[in-house]
Structures are given as structure tokens and as C-alpha cells.
């Protein structure tokens, strides 16, 4: 900003965006950014189905990504592609899940990812640029990153057993349980 004059007026207005612990104004800007850049991201990384940067991660600290997986190790390819894409290079943690997972629902994405990982096999660490405001990094603008492969594993990825199907409750059971909540005092 280059200031050429300072003037005074009655009831002045100063327009700004305040960032801080979510949700702040940047909460909405972060979500708009996701939607604007998703089509561009898909041009360079076509297996990406969707991504979400939850407010709890201050947008650049956590990226949840769903992909259409076609080969073993593809989740790591996507992590590296994202870390090489402009300001996505500042992402501290990238969690990759399968295409059917709704990454816009962080509880669902974490449930799937944490049920699908063996930490030794499925977590990778890397070094690179981080946000200038990152107080936890080992140096100014430089620190570590973590990638988590929360996708269904293939035999080539070290999983030789049969992968389990996702638990789903049938509609009749769900309706029966939902009807019990008020009687149990758990409806609120």
C-alpha cells in the first residue's frame, strides 16, 4: 500500500478482512476459493473429485481430498501434485480418501481416513514451504508436511486381506432408533 494522503471525514469506514480463530471473515473467502479453484485443480490432477479446506485447519493447514483411484500409490501422487500447485504448497496436512467420501463433511472424511490407515504404511512426511504466519514451523516459511493415504488399499500397497465393506444401517433400523431418541431423552 502506498499512501499519498490522509484525510478525515465524519463517520469514516475502513474496509478490511480480519483473520484469526475461525470462524472469521476469511472463513467464507476460503470456501469460495475452494469452489473457484476446483475446476483448475482438476485440469492438472484429473483424479481429484472434490476437496475441502475446513475452517478448523485455517484452510492451508488441512486439506481433505477425494480421488477416483485407478492405481496403487495414486494418493501419494495427488499429495505431491497438490504440494506443487501454487499456494497449495503451504498445506501442512493433506488427507486423501476415495471418491465416494464426502470431504465437505470433515467428520465423515476423518472417520473413513482413520479407519483406513495403518500409520506406518499410509502416512508420509515431507519438507517444504509453509505459511508465513505458521508459528509451529521449524523456521520462518519452512517446515514439515504430512500426507495421509485414507483410500482403500490394494494388494500392491501392502494389503493382502479382503477389504471390508462400509457399514450401512438399513432404513427400517434407522427409523426405529430415531423414534427412540425422545423417549431416552437424547433428542436435543
C-alpha positions as CSV (number, residue, x, y, z in Angstrom):
1,X,0.0,0.0,0.0
2,X,1.3,3.4,-0.9
3,X,-0.3,6.3,0.9
4,X,-0.4,9.6,-0.8
5,X,-2.8,11.5,1.5
6,X,-4.5,11.1,4.8
7,X,-7.9,12.8,5.1
8,X,-10.6,13.0,7.7
9,X,-14.3,12.6,7.4
10,X,-17.3,12.2,9.6
11,X,-18.1,8.6,10.4
12,X,-15.2,7.0,8.4
13,X,-15.4,3.5,7.1
14,X,-12.3,1.3,6.9
15,X,-12.9,-1.9,4.9
16,X,-10.8,-4.8,5.9
17,X,-10.8,-8.6,6.5
18,X,-9.9,-9.8,10.0
19,X,-8.3,-13.2,10.2
20,X,-8.0,-15.3,13.3
21,X,-9.5,-18.2,15.1
22,X,-12.4,-19.5,13.0
23,X,-15.0,-18.5,12.0
24,X,-13.8,-15.1,10.9
25,X,-14.3,-13.2,7.6
26,X,-11.8,-15.4,5.9
27,X,-13.9,-18.4,6.6
28,X,-16.2,-17.5,3.7
29,X,-13.3,-16.5,1.4
30,X,-11.7,-19.9,2.0
31,X,-14.8,-21.7,0.9
32,X,-15.2,-19.5,-2.2
33,X,-11.6,-20.2,-3.1
34,X,-12.2,-24.0,-3.0
35,X,-15.1,-23.7,-5.4
36,X,-13.2,-21.3,-7.7
37,X,-10.1,-23.4,-8.0
38,X,-11.6,-26.9,-8.1
39,X,-12.0,-26.9,-11.9
40,X,-8.5,-25.6,-12.4
41,X,-7.1,-28.2,-10.0
42,X,-8.9,-30.9,-11.9
43,X,-7.1,-29.8,-15.1
44,X,-3.7,-30.7,-13.7
45,X,-4.8,-33.5,-11.3
46,X,-7.9,-35.1,-13.0
47,X,-8.4,-37.8,-10.5
48,X,-9.5,-35.2,-7.9
49,X,-13.2,-35.4,-7.3
50,X,-13.5,-32.8,-4.6
51,X,-11.5,-31.1,-1.9
52,X,-12.3,-29.2,1.3
53,X,-10.2,-26.9,3.5
54,X,-12.0,-27.0,6.8
55,X,-12.1,-23.8,8.9
56,X,-10.5,-25.7,11.8
57,X,-7.4,-26.1,9.7
58,X,-7.3,-22.4,8.8
59,X,-7.7,-23.5,5.2
60,X,-4.0,-24.1,4.5
61,X,-3.3,-26.4,7.5
62,X,-5.7,-29.2,6.4
63,X,-6.9,-30.2,3.0
64,X,-9.3,-33.2,2.6
65,X,-9.3,-34.6,-0.9
66,X,-11.4,-37.3,-2.6
67,X,-10.0,-39.0,-5.6
68,X,-11.0,-41.6,-8.2
69,X,-8.3,-44.1,-7.6
70,X,-7.0,-46.1,-10.6
71,X,-3.7,-47.5,-9.4
72,X,-1.6,-48.2,-6.3
73,X,0.2,-45.2,-4.8
74,X,-2.1,-42.7,-6.5
75,X,-2.9,-40.9,-3.2
76,X,0.8,-40.0,-2.9
77,X,0.9,-38.8,-6.5
78,X,-2.0,-36.5,-5.7
79,X,-0.4,-35.2,-2.5
80,X,2.8,-34.3,-4.4
81,X,0.8,-32.7,-7.2
82,X,-1.1,-30.5,-4.7
83,X,2.0,-29.5,-2.8
84,X,3.3,-28.4,-6.2
85,X,0.3,-26.3,-7.1
86,X,0.7,-22.6,-6.2
87,X,-0.4,-21.7,-2.7
88,X,-1.5,-25.3,-2.1
89,X,2.3,-25.7,-1.4
90,X,1.5,-24.2,2.0
91,X,-0.8,-27.1,3.0
92,X,0.5,-28.8,6.2
93,X,-1.7,-31.8,6.2
94,X,-3.3,-33.5,3.1
95,X,-5.7,-36.3,3.7
96,X,-6.7,-38.3,0.6
97,X,-9.8,-40.5,0.6
98,X,-11.8,-42.4,-2.1
99,X,-14.3,-40.7,-4.4
100,X,-17.4,-41.8,-2.5
101,X,-16.4,-39.9,0.7
102,X,-18.0,-36.5,1.2
103,X,-14.9,-34.4,2.1
104,X,-17.2,-31.4,2.8
105,X,-18.2,-33.3,5.9
106,X,-15.0,-33.5,7.9
107,X,-16.4,-35.9,10.4
108,X,-17.2,-38.4,7.6
109,X,-13.8,-37.8,5.9
110,X,-11.9,-38.3,9.2
111,X,-13.9,-41.4,10.1
112,X,-13.1,-43.0,6.8
113,X,-9.4,-42.0,6.8
114,X,-8.7,-43.0,10.3
115,X,-10.4,-46.4,9.7
116,X,-8.4,-46.9,6.5
117,X,-4.9,-46.2,7.7
118,X,-2.0,-48.1,9.1
119,X,0.1,-45.2,10.2
120,X,3.5,-46.8,9.3
121,X,2.2,-47.7,5.8
122,X,-0.1,-44.8,5.0
123,X,1.5,-41.6,6.5
124,X,4.3,-39.7,4.7
125,X,6.3,-36.7,5.8
126,X,7.8,-34.1,3.6
127,X,9.5,-30.7,3.9
128,X,8.7,-27.5,2.1
129,X,7.3,-24.0,2.3
130,X,4.7,-23.1,4.9
131,X,2.6,-20.1,5.6
132,X,4.5,-17.0,6.9
133,X,2.1,-16.9,9.9
134,X,2.8,-20.5,10.9
135,X,4.2,-20.2,14.4
136,X,4.8,-24.0,14.7
137,X,7.2,-24.4,11.8
138,X,10.9,-25.1,12.5
139,X,12.0,-22.0,10.5
140,X,10.3,-18.9,9.0
141,X,8.3,-20.1,6.0
142,X,9.8,-23.6,6.0
143,X,8.6,-26.7,7.8
144,X,7.3,-30.2,7.6
145,X,4.1,-31.6,6.0
146,X,2.1,-34.7,6.5
147,X,0.2,-36.7,3.8
148,X,-2.3,-39.4,4.9
149,X,-3.5,-42.0,2.4
150,X,-7.0,-42.8,3.7
151,X,-8.0,-44.7,0.5
152,X,-9.0,-48.3,0.2
153,X,-5.7,-50.3,-0.1
154,X,-4.8,-52.6,-2.9
155,X,-2.6,-55.7,-2.6
156,X,0.2,-53.8,-4.3
157,X,0.1,-51.3,-1.4
158,X,0.7,-54.0,1.2
159,X,-2.8,-55.0,2.0
160,X,-3.3,-58.7,1.2
161,X,-6.6,-59.4,3.1
162,X,-10.1,-58.7,1.7
163,X,-11.0,-55.0,2.2
164,X,-14.2,-54.7,4.3
165,X,-17.4,-53.1,3.0
166,X,-18.6,-49.9,4.6
167,X,-21.1,-50.3,7.4
168,X,-24.5,-49.1,6.5
169,X,-27.7,-49.1,8.6
170,X,-30.9,-50.1,6.8
171,X,-33.7,-47.6,6.7
172,X,-36.1,-49.6,8.9
173,X,-33.5,-49.9,11.7
174,X,-32.6,-46.2,11.4
175,X,-36.3,-45.2,11.7
176,X,-36.7,-47.5,14.8
177,X,-33.6,-46.0,16.5
178,X,-34.6,-42.4,15.6
179,X,-38.0,-43.0,17.1
180,X,-36.3,-44.0,20.5
181,X,-34.3,-40.8,20.9
182,X,-37.0,-38.6,22.5
183,X,-38.1,-41.4,24.9
184,X,-34.5,-41.8,26.0
185,X,-34.1,-38.0,26.5
186,X,-31.4,-37.8,23.7
187,X,-33.3,-35.8,21.1
188,X,-31.7,-32.5,21.8
